[in-house]
Amino acid sequence: MTRDEHRQAFLAFVAGLIGDADRYLAREKIDPLRDGASYNVAGMWLDEAELMEFLRDLVRVVQPRLANPPKPGRTRRIFATVLLPGAESESV
């Protein structure tokens, strides 16, 4: 994809997240703590090997749960991630 195609795809991704958040917040009774609703940003300093280890760990934890079928007692959860290189402004 070109840079502009990546930009458009990312904007569509973010728009989808905003839509999901709007649908949640429009519910009559919400309790973010009970519902497990959260969002955050975390900066990590990782070399290439640490990044690969992090990604492998993340897949190992998330992948089995993606196979869970709907059933009574389960709530569909939206899990979204964005992993981008940050600015190199902080000195090492």
Secondary structure, 3 states (H helix, E strand, C coil): CCHHHHHHHHHHHHHHHHHHHHHHHCCCCCCHHHHCCCCCCCCCCCCHHHHHHHHHHHHHHHHHHHCCCCCCCCCCCCCCCCCCCCCCCCCC
